[in-house]
Amino acid sequence: MSESAVPVPPSTVVLVSGGSRGLGLAIVTDLLDAGVKVAAFARTVTPDLAKLAEARPDRVHVDPVDVTDRAATQAFLRAAEERLGPVDGVVNNAAVGQDSLHVHTADADIARIVETNLTAPLQLTRLTVRRMLAQGRRGRIVNVTSICAQRGFPGLVAYSATKGGMDAATRSLARELGGRMLVNAVAPGFFASEMSAVLGPSQLDQIVRRTPTGHLTEPHEVVPVVRMLLRDQTNINGQVIVVDGAASI
Ligand SMILES: NC(=O)c1ccc[n+]([C@@H]2O[C@H](COP(=O)([O-])OP(=O)(O)OC[C@H]3O[C@@H](n4cnc5c(N)ncnc54)[C@H](OP(=O)(O)O)[C@@H]3O)[C@@H](O)[C@H]2O)c1
């Protein structure tokens, strides 16, 4: 049997970007509950994330890191591996939102959104995949994208472009890695968080009205899909799994 035909083992040490709050924190918590070791960073380590790390020092590594700082992400990965062992799973979750019509969005804001949501996760993925390949390891990548990549939303033009870029990268990387790693994306519908706090009550009501399941997506409804892609024995590869209650259908 060729190497690529052998199932990719479940991830046991997972790096989560943007694990300090919102969906990222929910993913970190869930993976720890599942017995996974987790390395998580964000620009600020929140008290919630610090508490998780204090409670399980042997299974959690956290530090303040800006995902756009390549030297810092590299140093974080090295320190995390020294503490927890080789990383064999990555969740590209860190991102910044947007709340501006395209015609009113400054160059600097477009650059920041693209740098954080597209360039940085591509570089973090390259860094981790290189290490895994160099050490003959196999692993899994999960990109958190968004329903905005597939459906239009005013005020989110640059953001949507980055998420569509990550969906496209997911497919091509899955092909490029030839089954040695599983690469997938999870595209949530809108859920309550600091990022979506810019949406007004009428926009949220409209999304709920358009959603057959009758409620906004909840982080705890996204988390099991991320865990499944990291841990379960499936042949899912190069896919974007939408979790939005069919709001976009
Ligand atoms: N909320 C929604 O409705 C929604 C819908 C679909 C998809 N998503 C996606 O779901 C993911 C999580 O979103 P969320 O709603 O949970 O957002 P959130 O509450 O704003 O959390 C974003 C996380 O990313 C971190 N982050 C942002 N910029 C960073 C940087 N430069 N370097 C390192 N970390 C950075 C934040 O920490 P710091 O700010 O401290 O760095 C935080 O931990 C994102 O990929 C988002 O695009 C969200």
Ligand as a Chemical Component Dictionary entry (heavy atoms), coordinates in Angstrom:
data_LIG
# 
_chem_comp.id                   LIG 
_chem_comp.type                 NON-POLYMER 
_chem_comp.pdbx_formal_charge   0 
_chem_comp.three_letter_code    LIG 
# 
loop_
_chem_comp_atom.comp_id 
_chem_comp_atom.atom_id 
_chem_comp_atom.alt_atom_id 
_chem_comp_atom.type_symbol 
_chem_comp_atom.charge 
_chem_comp_atom.model_Cartn_x 
_chem_comp_atom.model_Cartn_y 
_chem_comp_atom.model_Cartn_z 
_chem_comp_atom.pdbx_ordinal 
LIG N1  N1  N 0  -18.320 35.403 14.169 1  
LIG C1  C1  C 0  -18.878 35.019 13.034 2  
LIG O1  O1  O 0  -20.049 35.286 12.756 3  
LIG C2  C2  C 0  -18.082 34.172 12.066 4  
LIG C3  C3  C 0  -18.758 33.582 10.994 5  
LIG C4  C4  C 0  -18.055 32.786 10.101 6  
LIG C5  C5  C 0  -16.708 32.568 10.288 7  
LIG N2  N2  N 1  -16.059 33.166 11.319 8  
LIG C6  C6  C 0  -14.626 32.870 11.479 9  
LIG O2  O2  O 0  -14.444 32.164 12.690 10 
LIG C7  C7  C 0  -13.128 32.432 13.197 11 
LIG C8  C8  C 0  -13.236 32.898 14.644 12 
LIG O3  O3  O 0  -14.003 34.102 14.667 13 
LIG P1  P1  P 0  -14.662 34.675 16.006 14 
LIG O4  O4  O 0  -15.991 35.187 15.627 15 
LIG O5  O5  O -1 -14.518 33.700 17.113 16 
LIG O6  O6  O 0  -13.726 35.969 16.196 17 
LIG P2  P2  P 0  -13.173 36.717 17.476 18 
LIG O7  O7  O 0  -14.001 36.484 18.667 19 
LIG O8  O8  O 0  -12.899 38.105 17.017 20 
LIG O9  O9  O 0  -11.765 35.951 17.697 21 
LIG C9  C9  C 0  -10.727 36.065 16.763 22 
LIG C10 C10 C 0  -9.487  35.412 17.350 23 
LIG O10 O10 O 0  -8.394  35.646 16.447 24 
LIG C11 C11 C 0  -7.361  36.326 17.145 25 
LIG N3  N3  N 0  -6.630  37.192 16.239 26 
LIG C12 C12 C 0  -7.096  38.210 15.469 27 
LIG N4  N4  N 0  -6.092  38.806 14.824 28 
LIG C13 C13 C 0  -4.962  38.137 15.179 29 
LIG C14 C14 C 0  -3.595  38.294 14.864 30 
LIG N5  N5  N 0  -3.146  39.265 14.052 31 
LIG N6  N6  N 0  -2.700  37.439 15.417 32 
LIG C15 C15 C 0  -3.115  36.461 16.254 33 
LIG N7  N7  N 0  -4.393  36.267 16.589 34 
LIG C16 C16 C 0  -5.303  37.107 16.064 35 
LIG C17 C17 C 0  -8.085  37.094 18.262 36 
LIG O11 O11 O 0  -7.230  37.445 19.337 37 
LIG P3  P3  P 0  -6.444  38.860 19.405 38 
LIG O12 O12 O 0  -7.378  39.917 18.885 39 
LIG O13 O13 O 0  -6.064  39.027 20.831 40 
LIG O14 O14 O 0  -5.246  38.693 18.530 41 
LIG C18 C18 C 0  -9.074  36.033 18.681 42 
LIG O15 O15 O 0  -8.441  35.053 19.471 43 
LIG C19 C19 C 0  -12.524 33.470 12.256 44 
LIG O16 O16 O 0  -11.716 32.818 11.290 45 
LIG C20 C20 C 0  -13.737 34.079 11.582 46 
LIG O17 O17 O 0  -13.422 34.627 10.327 47 
LIG C21 C21 C 0  -16.713 33.957 12.220 48 
# 
loop_
_chem_comp_bond.comp_id 
_chem_comp_bond.atom_id_1 
_chem_comp_bond.atom_id_2 
_chem_comp_bond.value_order 
_chem_comp_bond.pdbx_ordinal 
LIG N1  C1  SING 1  
LIG C1  O1  DOUB 2  
LIG C1  C2  SING 3  
LIG C2  C3  SING 4  
LIG C2  C21 DOUB 5  
LIG C3  C4  DOUB 6  
LIG C4  C5  SING 7  
LIG C5  N2  DOUB 8  
LIG N2  C6  SING 9  
LIG N2  C21 SING 10 
LIG C6  O2  SING 11 
LIG C6  C20 SING 12 
LIG O2  C7  SING 13 
LIG C7  C8  SING 14 
LIG C7  C19 SING 15 
LIG C8  O3  SING 16 
LIG O3  P1  SING 17 
LIG P1  O4  DOUB 18 
LIG P1  O5  SING 19 
LIG P1  O6  SING 20 
LIG O6  P2  SING 21 
LIG P2  O7  DOUB 22 
LIG P2  O8  SING 23 
LIG P2  O9  SING 24 
LIG O9  C9  SING 25 
LIG C9  C10 SING 26 
LIG C10 O10 SING 27 
LIG C10 C18 SING 28 
LIG O10 C11 SING 29 
LIG C11 N3  SING 30 
LIG C11 C17 SING 31 
LIG N3  C12 SING 32 
LIG N3  C16 SING 33 
LIG C12 N4  DOUB 34 
LIG N4  C13 SING 35 
LIG C13 C14 SING 36 
LIG C13 C16 DOUB 37 
LIG C14 N5  SING 38 
LIG C14 N6  DOUB 39 
LIG N6  C15 SING 40 
LIG C15 N7  DOUB 41 
LIG N7  C16 SING 42 
LIG C17 O11 SING 43 
LIG C17 C18 SING 44 
LIG O11 P3  SING 45 
LIG P3  O12 DOUB 46 
LIG P3  O13 SING 47 
LIG P3  O14 SING 48 
LIG C18 O15 SING 49 
LIG C19 O16 SING 50 
LIG C19 C20 SING 51 
LIG C20 O17 SING 52 
# 
